[in-house]
Amino acid sequence: MIEAIEEAGGRREHVVRTRMYVTDTDDWETIGTVHGEFFGDVRPASSMVEVSSLIGPEYVVEIEAEAVVPAARRPDG
């Protein structure tokens, strides 16, 4: 996730929204804690959605991120 944002010239602090798709919302507290540790002082708007499955049975969380990268930082900018 962060690699794609960095390729676009962004950084972690440019993330403004995340969506977490989880297979078991009973794990919400652990997932939320790890999400918070990863982002540190950055506090993107976040939502968590329970899904019946992800692309593989070994996956329990998928995180989608949206970032707003200033034009001056973009490779094409």
MODELLER restraints for C-alpha pairs under 7 A, 6 or more apart:
rsr = mdl.restraints
at = mdl.atoms
rsr.add(forms.Gaussian(group=physical.xy_distance, feature=features.Distance(at['CA:1:A'], at['CA:65:A']), mean=6.95, stdev=0.5))
rsr.add(forms.Gaussian(group=physical.xy_distance, feature=features.Distance(at['CA:2:A'], at['CA:12:A']), mean=6.60, stdev=0.5))
rsr.add(forms.Gaussian(group=physical.xy_distance, feature=features.Distance(at['CA:5:A'], at['CA:11:A']), mean=6.42, stdev=0.5))
rsr.add(forms.Gaussian(group=physical.xy_distance, feature=features.Distance(at['CA:8:A'], at['CA:74:A']), mean=5.63, stdev=0.5))
rsr.add(forms.Gaussian(group=physical.xy_distance, feature=features.Distance(at['CA:8:A'], at['CA:75:A']), mean=6.42, stdev=0.5))
rsr.add(forms.Gaussian(group=physical.xy_distance, feature=features.Distance(at['CA:9:A'], at['CA:69:A']), mean=6.80, stdev=0.5))
rsr.add(forms.Gaussian(group=physical.xy_distance, feature=features.Distance(at['CA:9:A'], at['CA:73:A']), mean=5.08, stdev=0.5))
rsr.add(forms.Gaussian(group=physical.xy_distance, feature=features.Distance(at['CA:9:A'], at['CA:74:A']), mean=4.64, stdev=0.5))
rsr.add(forms.Gaussian(group=physical.xy_distance, feature=features.Distance(at['CA:9:A'], at['CA:75:A']), mean=6.10, stdev=0.5))
rsr.add(forms.Gaussian(group=physical.xy_distance, feature=features.Distance(at['CA:10:A'], at['CA:69:A']), mean=5.20, stdev=0.5))
rsr.add(forms.Gaussian(group=physical.xy_distance, feature=features.Distance(at['CA:10:A'], at['CA:73:A']), mean=6.74, stdev=0.5))
rsr.add(forms.Gaussian(group=physical.xy_distance, feature=features.Distance(at['CA:13:A'], at['CA:42:A']), mean=5.63, stdev=0.5))
rsr.add(forms.Gaussian(group=physical.xy_distance, feature=features.Distance(at['CA:14:A'], at['CA:67:A']), mean=5.09, stdev=0.5))
rsr.add(forms.Gaussian(group=physical.xy_distance, feature=features.Distance(at['CA:14:A'], at['CA:68:A']), mean=5.44, stdev=0.5))
rsr.add(forms.Gaussian(group=physical.xy_distance, feature=features.Distance(at['CA:14:A'], at['CA:69:A']), mean=5.91, stdev=0.5))
rsr.add(forms.Gaussian(group=physical.xy_distance, feature=features.Distance(at['CA:15:A'], at['CA:44:A']), mean=6.12, stdev=0.5))
rsr.add(forms.Gaussian(group=physical.xy_distance, feature=features.Distance(at['CA:15:A'], at['CA:65:A']), mean=6.61, stdev=0.5))
rsr.add(forms.Gaussian(group=physical.xy_distance, feature=features.Distance(at['CA:15:A'], at['CA:66:A']), mean=5.62, stdev=0.5))
rsr.add(forms.Gaussian(group=physical.xy_distance, feature=features.Distance(at['CA:15:A'], at['CA:67:A']), mean=3.94, stdev=0.5))
rsr.add(forms.Gaussian(group=physical.xy_distance, feature=features.Distance(at['CA:15:A'], at['CA:68:A']), mean=6.46, stdev=0.5))
rsr.add(forms.Gaussian(group=physical.xy_distance, feature=features.Distance(at['CA:16:A'], at['CA:44:A']), mean=4.46, stdev=0.5))
rsr.add(forms.Gaussian(group=physical.xy_distance, feature=features.Distance(at['CA:16:A'], at['CA:45:A']), mean=6.13, stdev=0.5))
rsr.add(forms.Gaussian(group=physical.xy_distance, feature=features.Distance(at['CA:16:A'], at['CA:66:A']), mean=5.90, stdev=0.5))
rsr.add(forms.Gaussian(group=physical.xy_distance, feature=features.Distance(at['CA:16:A'], at['CA:67:A']), mean=5.32, stdev=0.5))
rsr.add(forms.Gaussian(group=physical.xy_distance, feature=features.Distance(at['CA:16:A'], at['CA:68:A']), mean=6.75, stdev=0.5))
rsr.add(forms.Gaussian(group=physical.xy_distance, feature=features.Distance(at['CA:17:A'], at['CA:44:A']), mean=4.73, stdev=0.5))
rsr.add(forms.Gaussian(group=physical.xy_distance, feature=features.Distance(at['CA:17:A'], at['CA:45:A']), mean=4.56, stdev=0.5))
rsr.add(forms.Gaussian(group=physical.xy_distance, feature=features.Distance(at['CA:17:A'], at['CA:46:A']), mean=5.61, stdev=0.5))
rsr.add(forms.Gaussian(group=physical.xy_distance, feature=features.Distance(at['CA:17:A'], at['CA:65:A']), mean=5.76, stdev=0.5))
rsr.add(forms.Gaussian(group=physical.xy_distance, feature=features.Distance(at['CA:17:A'], at['CA:66:A']), mean=5.17, stdev=0.5))
rsr.add(forms.Gaussian(group=physical.xy_distance, feature=features.Distance(at['CA:17:A'], at['CA:67:A']), mean=6.99, stdev=0.5))
rsr.add(forms.Gaussian(group=physical.xy_distance, feature=features.Distance(at['CA:18:A'], at['CA:44:A']), mean=6.51, stdev=0.5))
rsr.add(forms.Gaussian(group=physical.xy_distance, feature=features.Distance(at['CA:18:A'], at['CA:45:A']), mean=6.32, stdev=0.5))
rsr.add(forms.Gaussian(group=physical.xy_distance, feature=features.Distance(at['CA:18:A'], at['CA:46:A']), mean=4.77, stdev=0.5))
rsr.add(forms.Gaussian(group=physical.xy_distance, feature=features.Distance(at['CA:18:A'], at['CA:47:A']), mean=6.58, stdev=0.5))
rsr.add(forms.Gaussian(group=physical.xy_distance, feature=features.Distance(at['CA:18:A'], at['CA:63:A']), mean=6.63, stdev=0.5))
rsr.add(forms.Gaussian(group=physical.xy_distance, feature=features.Distance(at['CA:18:A'], at['CA:64:A']), mean=5.46, stdev=0.5))
rsr.add(forms.Gaussian(group=physical.xy_distance, feature=features.Distance(at['CA:18:A'], at['CA:65:A']), mean=4.38, stdev=0.5))
rsr.add(forms.Gaussian(group=physical.xy_distance, feature=features.Distance(at['CA:18:A'], at['CA:66:A']), mean=6.32, stdev=0.5))
rsr.add(forms.Gaussian(group=physical.xy_distance, feature=features.Distance(at['CA:19:A'], at['CA:46:A']), mean=5.68, stdev=0.5))
rsr.add(forms.Gaussian(group=physical.xy_distance, feature=features.Distance(at['CA:19:A'], at['CA:47:A']), mean=4.95, stdev=0.5))
rsr.add(forms.Gaussian(group=physical.xy_distance, feature=features.Distance(at['CA:19:A'], at['CA:48:A']), mean=5.82, stdev=0.5))
rsr.add(forms.Gaussian(group=physical.xy_distance, feature=features.Distance(at['CA:19:A'], at['CA:63:A']), mean=5.64, stdev=0.5))
rsr.add(forms.Gaussian(group=physical.xy_distance, feature=features.Distance(at['CA:19:A'], at['CA:64:A']), mean=5.08, stdev=0.5))
rsr.add(forms.Gaussian(group=physical.xy_distance, feature=features.Distance(at['CA:19:A'], at['CA:65:A']), mean=6.52, stdev=0.5))
rsr.add(forms.Gaussian(group=physical.xy_distance, feature=features.Distance(at['CA:20:A'], at['CA:47:A']), mean=6.16, stdev=0.5))
rsr.add(forms.Gaussian(group=physical.xy_distance, feature=features.Distance(at['CA:20:A'], at['CA:48:A']), mean=4.60, stdev=0.5))
rsr.add(forms.Gaussian(group=physical.xy_distance, feature=features.Distance(at['CA:20:A'], at['CA:49:A']), mean=6.16, stdev=0.5))
rsr.add(forms.Gaussian(group=physical.xy_distance, feature=features.Distance(at['CA:20:A'], at['CA:61:A']), mean=6.65, stdev=0.5))
rsr.add(forms.Gaussian(group=physical.xy_distance, feature=features.Distance(at['CA:20:A'], at['CA:62:A']), mean=5.73, stdev=0.5))
rsr.add(forms.Gaussian(group=physical.xy_distance, feature=features.Distance(at['CA:20:A'], at['CA:63:A']), mean=4.50, stdev=0.5))
rsr.add(forms.Gaussian(group=physical.xy_distance, feature=features.Distance(at['CA:20:A'], at['CA:64:A']), mean=6.43, stdev=0.5))
rsr.add(forms.Gaussian(group=physical.xy_distance, feature=features.Distance(at['CA:21:A'], at['CA:48:A']), mean=5.88, stdev=0.5))
rsr.add(forms.Gaussian(group=physical.xy_distance, feature=features.Distance(at['CA:21:A'], at['CA:49:A']), mean=4.91, stdev=0.5))
rsr.add(forms.Gaussian(group=physical.xy_distance, feature=features.Distance(at['CA:21:A'], at['CA:50:A']), mean=5.80, stdev=0.5))
rsr.add(forms.Gaussian(group=physical.xy_distance, feature=features.Distance(at['CA:21:A'], at['CA:51:A']), mean=6.35, stdev=0.5))
rsr.add(forms.Gaussian(group=physical.xy_distance, feature=features.Distance(at['CA:21:A'], at['CA:61:A']), mean=5.60, stdev=0.5))
rsr.add(forms.Gaussian(group=physical.xy_distance, feature=features.Distance(at['CA:21:A'], at['CA:62:A']), mean=5.06, stdev=0.5))
rsr.add(forms.Gaussian(group=physical.xy_distance, feature=features.Distance(at['CA:21:A'], at['CA:63:A']), mean=6.26, stdev=0.5))
rsr.add(forms.Gaussian(group=physical.xy_distance, feature=features.Distance(at['CA:22:A'], at['CA:49:A']), mean=6.16, stdev=0.5))
rsr.add(forms.Gaussian(group=physical.xy_distance, feature=features.Distance(at['CA:22:A'], at['CA:50:A']), mean=4.90, stdev=0.5))
rsr.add(forms.Gaussian(group=physical.xy_distance, feature=features.Distance(at['CA:22:A'], at['CA:51:A']), mean=5.93, stdev=0.5))
rsr.add(forms.Gaussian(group=physical.xy_distance, feature=features.Distance(at['CA:22:A'], at['CA:60:A']), mean=5.59, stdev=0.5))
rsr.add(forms.Gaussian(group=physical.xy_distance, feature=features.Distance(at['CA:22:A'], at['CA:61:A']), mean=4.56, stdev=0.5))
rsr.add(forms.Gaussian(group=physical.xy_distance, feature=features.Distance(at['CA:22:A'], at['CA:62:A']), mean=6.56, stdev=0.5))
rsr.add(forms.Gaussian(group=physical.xy_distance, feature=features.Distance(at['CA:23:A'], at['CA:50:A']), mean=5.51, stdev=0.5))
rsr.add(forms.Gaussian(group=physical.xy_distance, feature=features.Distance(at['CA:23:A'], at['CA:51:A']), mean=5.21, stdev=0.5))
rsr.add(forms.Gaussian(group=physical.xy_distance, feature=features.Distance(at['CA:23:A'], at['CA:52:A']), mean=5.80, stdev=0.5))
rsr.add(forms.Gaussian(group=physical.xy_distance, feature=features.Distance(at['CA:23:A'], at['CA:53:A']), mean=5.76, stdev=0.5))
rsr.add(forms.Gaussian(group=physical.xy_distance, feature=features.Distance(at['CA:23:A'], at['CA:60:A']), mean=5.28, stdev=0.5))
rsr.add(forms.Gaussian(group=physical.xy_distance, feature=features.Distance(at['CA:23:A'], at['CA:61:A']), mean=6.74, stdev=0.5))
rsr.add(forms.Gaussian(group=physical.xy_distance, feature=features.Distance(at['CA:24:A'], at['CA:50:A']), mean=6.25, stdev=0.5))
rsr.add(forms.Gaussian(group=physical.xy_distance, feature=features.Distance(at['CA:25:A'], at['CA:50:A']), mean=5.97, stdev=0.5))
rsr.add(forms.Gaussian(group=physical.xy_distance, feature=features.Distance(at['CA:71:A'], at['CA:77:A']), mean=5.09, stdev=0.5))
